C-alpha cells in the first residue's frame, strides 16, 4: 500500500519541496518555523543554512506555480528600475524590480508565494506586479549590487564638480560661445548618461531638456504625463544641451533653427536603445526632446499592454482578420506604436508579407519591410502605400494618418483585401469619428 506524505502545516513552496523529496517534512517544518523566528524569507533560510541548492528551489517553484524562471545573467543590472520601489520594501520582501512594461512591474523573487509582498509593492507603486522566479543566491547578490548602484543620483553626479565650470555672465544672459563649451567635462557626460539610463529604466517614452530664464529642468513622459526628474544649475545648461547635440551628431554652432538627430546607446552585447532627437530654439535657449525607441518594448507580449480581458480578446480577433483597418488612438506617449508593433510581432511569420511606412522607423524588426517617409524625394505616406499595393502585401502599417490622402489610400487598401493598421492622434477612440 502506497504511503502518502503528510503535509500538515505545510503549504506553498514548502509542500512542493517535500513532495519532490528535496526536503523531509520535518526539515521543511523546522526551516519554516526558524525563518519566521528570524524574520528571514523561507528560501533565504534554506540556502543560507545549506539545506537545499538555490537552483533546485527555483526550478521547483517555477514548476509548481507556473511562474517563469528568469536568469539574471542576461540582464544588465544598470538598467533595472530600482528607483520605482522603496529600498525597505525590496529588502523586506526580497523582491527586485527587473523591468517595467506599461503599467506592469516585473519582480524577481525566489518565493512566488509571497503574495503579501507583491500586493504591498503594488500598493506603493500603483503598478500591477508580476513575479518571475530567480535563484536565491543570485537574487541576494543582485539586490545588494542594485541598491548600492542606485545611491548615485543625478544631483550627486553634479555636486562637488560645479566649481570646475567656468561661468561667464553678460547682461544677465549666459554667453553661448562654442569655445567656452567644454562638452567633455566628466560631470556633464555622467549626468547626461544618467538621465538617459534613468529614462529607460523608468519606462519613459520621452525626455525633455528645457531652459528657462532662471532655471533649467529635465522631465520624463511616463504613462502619458510629464514629470520633473531633475533641475540642474542654469549655468551648465548650455553644456548639457551641447553634449546631447554632439551625441546626436548635430551642429552645435547652429542654434537658430530646429535640428533632428539620433543617438544609439549600446547597453550590452544583446541590447541597444535608439533615441530620436529634436532641438527647437526657444526664448532662453534650445529645448531638446528625445523619443526613446526601445526594440524590446514591442516584444513584451499582448498581456503586458494593459488591456482588460474583453479588450484583449477584441484586439486579438481584429488583428487575425485577413483584411480591414485597425486604428490605435491615444495621446502622446500612450503606447500607440508599441501596441501596433506588438501586434505585428504576433503576425510576423514567414508566410506573411508585412510592410510599414513611418516618419521615421521607430522600432526595427527582422522580417518586416520598413520604409522611412522622405517628403523631399516625394516618398510620402500615400506614395508608399500605393507602392505597397503593388508589392503583394498581406499587412500594411502606416506610422500615422495625418492627411486625407493617406486615409483614402489606406481605406482603399483595406477594402481590397489587405489588413491595414495605423495610429491616429486623439485623446480617445470616439474622437476618431470627428477627426
Secondary structure, 3 states (H helix, E strand, C coil): CCCCCCCCCCCHHHHHHHHCCCCCHHHHHHHHHHHHHCCCCHHHHHHHCCCCCHHHHHHHHHHHHCCCECCHHHCCHHHCCHHHCCHHHHHHHCCEEEEEECCEEEEEECCCCCHHHHHHHHHHHCCEEEEEECCHHHHHHHHHHHHHHHCCCHHHHHCCCHHHCCCCEECCEECCCHHHCCCCCHHHHHHHHHHHHHHHHCCCCEEEEEECCCCEEEEEEECCEEEEEECCCHHHHHHHHHHHHHHCCCCCCCCCCCEEEEEEEEEECCEEEEEEEEEEEECCEEEEEEEEEEHHHHHCCHHHHCCCHHHHHHHHHHHCCCCEEEEEEECCCCCHHHHHHHHHHHHCCCCCCEEEEECCCCCCCCCCEEEECEHHHCECHHHHHHHHHCCCCCEEEECCCCCHHHHHHHHHHHHCCCEEEEEEECCCCCHHHHC
